[in-house]
Amino acid sequence: MNYLKIKKNSEFLKIFKRGKRVYSPALTLIVVPSAEMRMGIALSKKHGKAVVRNRIKRLIREAFNKNSHMLKKNWAVVVMPHPAEEYSFVAFEKSFLNCFKKVNGWEK
């Protein structure tokens, strides 16, 4: 499933203010219902230098893209990874699946 990128600061602020948070071991998701699937990544410098941060973003984008079909409806999602020694695709994928189950449970 394709998604749109959240780029504007005003969009991030709106989601931070109105969204519900979902926690997992490697990620925190902030979600708001939306007309179409959108995703943005909030990453600070405490995760490392630019090369490390870019790698984290690539891993998150790929894990989200691979598993976003698990969500039953469209959401605007801001992803915030937790600082760790090692970042892996498998850890992000498990965290997304865990969070998506929780989000799908809200729709009942």
Summary of the structure (lengths in Angstrom):
residues: 108
radius of gyration: 13.0
end to end distance: 22.7
largest distance: 41.8
contacts: 307
relative contact order: 0.25
helix: 47%
strand: 22%
